[in-house]
């Protein structure tokens, strides 16, 4: 296992997640819970009042966002949750957390090219970016690319989950388009791409949150 000072590549971050599951028997659902709770904690430090939007992808990064939305609700903050795509496209642990917030009556807006322009981005004081994680390798395209542009056009404080969406976790390269965060809550250790090339400009202040696994 790495220490908190070690820089992770996308590959080593994925390997660490696998080791945590196989060696320690800690399921992804628990890691997602701890990640989302940490994000919500940082969000409340920044914005205890005002509207919060959570933009979620369909994978585990989006799952962290769903958990964060639930924890915000426990603090009497009801966020607006936006999903890049359709609800049936969300699978596995992210789906579990999506279904939980649905039962809690948190509205989830499915975003497509048809309704993107209807989002009133100006009303949000804080935006949580949970669109794309460290596993991103190809160029950002489609609805994700347009959502990133929308987020960057806002005057809100932007908090990214694990890594700004669109940043290569290994090289620090912008993969077509990237969220420009004010703060990034990353997990276990910093990713190498956060401190080289475009990384520092797009990550903002970096917070390392633990996932309940001693390093």
C-alpha positions as CSV (number, residue, x, y, z in Angstrom):
1,X,0.0,0.0,0.0
2,X,1.3,3.6,-0.7
3,X,1.8,6.2,1.9
4,X,0.1,9.6,1.8
5,X,3.2,11.3,0.4
6,X,3.4,8.9,-2.6
7,X,2.0,10.1,-5.9
8,X,-0.4,7.6,-7.5
9,X,-0.8,7.1,-11.2
10,X,-4.2,6.0,-12.6
11,X,-2.8,2.4,-12.7
12,X,-1.6,2.4,-9.2
13,X,-4.8,4.0,-7.9
14,X,-6.8,1.2,-9.6
15,X,-4.4,-1.4,-8.2
16,X,-4.8,0.0,-4.7
17,X,-8.6,-0.2,-4.9
18,X,-8.3,-3.9,-6.0
19,X,-5.9,-4.6,-3.2
20,X,-8.2,-3.0,-0.6
21,X,-11.1,-5.3,-1.8
22,X,-9.1,-8.5,-2.1
23,X,-6.6,-8.2,0.7
24,X,-8.7,-6.5,3.3
25,X,-12.2,-7.5,2.2
26,X,-13.4,-3.9,2.1
27,X,-16.1,-3.6,-0.6
28,X,-16.4,-0.8,-3.0
29,X,-19.7,0.3,-1.4
30,X,-17.8,1.1,1.8
31,X,-15.1,3.0,0.0
32,X,-17.7,5.0,-1.9
33,X,-19.5,5.8,1.4
34,X,-16.3,7.1,3.0
35,X,-15.4,9.1,-0.1
36,X,-18.8,10.7,-0.4
37,X,-18.9,11.6,3.3
38,X,-15.5,13.3,3.0
39,X,-16.7,15.3,0.0
40,X,-19.9,16.4,1.8
41,X,-17.8,17.5,4.8
42,X,-15.6,19.7,2.7
43,X,-18.7,21.1,0.9
44,X,-20.3,22.2,4.2
45,X,-17.1,23.9,5.2
46,X,-17.3,26.0,2.0
47,X,-21.0,26.5,1.7
48,X,-23.3,26.0,4.7
49,X,-25.9,28.3,3.0
50,X,-26.9,28.7,-0.6
51,X,-27.8,26.3,-3.3
52,X,-25.6,23.3,-4.1
53,X,-25.5,21.3,-7.4
54,X,-24.0,17.9,-7.7
55,X,-23.1,16.8,-11.2
56,X,-22.6,13.1,-11.4
57,X,-21.3,10.7,-14.0
58,X,-22.6,7.2,-14.5
59,X,-19.6,5.4,-12.8
60,X,-18.0,5.3,-9.4
61,X,-17.1,9.0,-9.4
62,X,-20.8,9.7,-9.8
63,X,-21.5,7.2,-7.0
64,X,-19.3,9.3,-4.7
65,X,-21.4,12.3,-5.7
66,X,-24.7,10.5,-4.8
67,X,-23.3,9.6,-1.4
68,X,-22.2,13.3,-0.9
69,X,-25.7,14.4,-1.8
70,X,-27.2,12.1,0.9
71,X,-24.8,13.4,3.5
72,X,-25.6,17.0,2.6
73,X,-29.3,16.2,3.2
74,X,-28.5,15.0,6.7
75,X,-27.1,18.6,7.3
76,X,-30.5,20.0,6.1
77,X,-29.0,21.0,2.7
78,X,-31.0,19.6,-0.2
79,X,-28.8,19.6,-3.3
80,X,-29.9,19.5,-6.9
81,X,-28.4,16.3,-8.5
82,X,-27.7,16.2,-12.2
83,X,-26.9,12.9,-14.0
84,X,-24.9,12.9,-17.2
85,X,-27.2,10.4,-19.0
86,X,-30.1,8.2,-18.0
87,X,-30.8,6.6,-14.6
88,X,-30.9,3.0,-16.1
89,X,-27.3,3.5,-17.3
90,X,-26.0,3.7,-13.8
91,X,-24.8,0.3,-12.5
92,X,-23.3,-1.5,-9.5
93,X,-22.4,0.4,-6.3
94,X,-23.2,3.8,-7.9
95,X,-26.7,2.4,-8.7
96,X,-27.2,1.4,-5.1
97,X,-26.5,4.9,-3.9
98,X,-28.5,6.5,-6.6
99,X,-31.5,4.4,-5.6
100,X,-31.0,5.5,-1.9
101,X,-31.2,9.2,-2.8
102,X,-34.2,8.5,-4.9
103,X,-36.0,7.0,-1.9
104,X,-35.0,10.1,0.1
105,X,-36.8,12.2,-2.5
106,X,-33.7,14.0,-3.8
107,X,-34.6,14.9,-7.3
108,X,-32.2,13.6,-10.0
109,X,-32.3,15.4,-13.3
110,X,-31.1,13.4,-16.3
111,X,-29.1,15.6,-18.6
112,X,-28.9,15.3,-22.3
113,X,-28.1,17.8,-25.1
114,X,-31.8,18.5,-25.3
115,X,-32.2,20.0,-21.8
116,X,-28.6,21.2,-21.0
117,X,-29.5,24.8,-21.8
118,X,-32.3,24.8,-19.2
119,X,-29.9,24.4,-16.3
120,X,-29.8,27.7,-14.4
121,X,-26.2,27.4,-13.4
122,X,-26.1,31.0,-12.0
123,X,-28.2,30.1,-9.0
124,X,-25.6,27.8,-7.4
125,X,-23.2,28.9,-4.7
126,X,-21.3,25.6,-4.8
127,X,-20.9,22.9,-7.6
128,X,-19.7,19.4,-6.8
129,X,-18.0,17.9,-9.8
130,X,-18.4,14.1,-9.7
131,X,-18.5,13.5,-13.4
132,X,-15.3,11.6,-14.3
133,X,-12.6,10.0,-12.2
134,X,-9.0,8.8,-12.4
135,X,-9.9,6.1,-14.8
136,X,-10.5,8.5,-17.7
137,X,-8.1,7.8,-20.6
138,X,-9.7,9.1,-23.8
139,X,-10.7,12.6,-24.7
140,X,-13.8,14.0,-23.0
141,X,-16.7,14.2,-25.4
142,X,-20.5,14.5,-25.8
143,X,-22.6,15.5,-22.8
144,X,-19.6,15.4,-20.5
145,X,-17.7,17.9,-22.5
146,X,-20.6,20.3,-22.6
147,X,-21.3,19.9,-18.9
148,X,-17.7,20.7,-18.0
149,X,-18.0,23.9,-20.1
150,X,-21.2,24.8,-18.2
151,X,-19.6,24.2,-14.9
152,X,-16.6,26.3,-15.8
153,X,-18.9,29.1,-16.9
154,X,-20.4,29.5,-13.5
155,X,-19.4,31.9,-10.7
156,X,-19.8,29.1,-8.1
157,X,-17.2,27.6,-5.9
158,X,-16.2,24.3,-7.6
159,X,-15.3,21.2,-5.6
160,X,-14.1,18.2,-7.6
161,X,-14.3,14.6,-6.4
162,X,-10.9,12.7,-6.5
163,X,-9.7,14.6,-9.6
164,X,-11.1,17.4,-11.7
165,X,-13.2,15.8,-14.5
166,X,-11.1,15.8,-17.7
167,X,-7.6,15.8,-16.1
168,X,-5.3,12.8,-16.8
169,X,-4.5,11.4,-13.4
170,X,-1.0,10.2,-14.6
171,X,0.3,12.9,-16.9
172,X,-1.6,16.1,-15.8
173,X,-2.8,16.5,-19.4
174,X,-6.2,18.1,-20.2
175,X,-8.2,15.4,-22.1
176,X,-10.1,17.7,-24.3
177,X,-11.8,19.8,-21.6
178,X,-11.3,19.9,-17.8
179,X,-13.2,21.3,-14.8
180,X,-11.3,24.1,-13.2
181,X,-11.8,23.4,-9.5
182,X,-11.3,25.7,-6.5
183,X,-10.7,22.6,-4.4
184,X,-10.2,18.9,-5.0
185,X,-10.9,16.2,-2.5
186,X,-8.7,13.3,-3.5
187,X,-8.6,9.9,-1.8
188,X,-5.7,8.1,0.0
189,X,-2.9,10.0,-1.8
190,X,-2.4,12.6,-4.5
191,X,-2.4,11.5,-8.1
192,X,0.7,12.4,-10.1
193,X,-1.2,14.3,-12.7
194,X,-2.5,16.7,-10.0
195,X,1.0,18.2,-9.4
196,X,2.5,18.3,-12.9
197,X,1.6,19.9,-16.2
198,X,-1.9,21.5,-16.0
199,X,-2.7,19.7,-12.7
200,X,-2.0,22.5,-10.2
201,X,-3.9,25.1,-12.3
202,X,-7.0,22.9,-12.5
203,X,-7.1,21.2,-9.0
204,X,-7.0,24.3,-6.8
205,X,-6.5,23.4,-3.2
206,X,-6.0,19.7,-2.7
207,X,-7.4,17.9,0.3
208,X,-6.4,14.3,0.9
209,X,-9.2,12.3,2.5
210,X,-8.8,8.8,3.9
211,X,-11.1,6.0,3.0
212,X,-10.9,4.1,6.3
213,X,-7.9,2.0,5.2
214,X,-4.6,2.5,7.0
215,X,-1.8,3.2,4.6
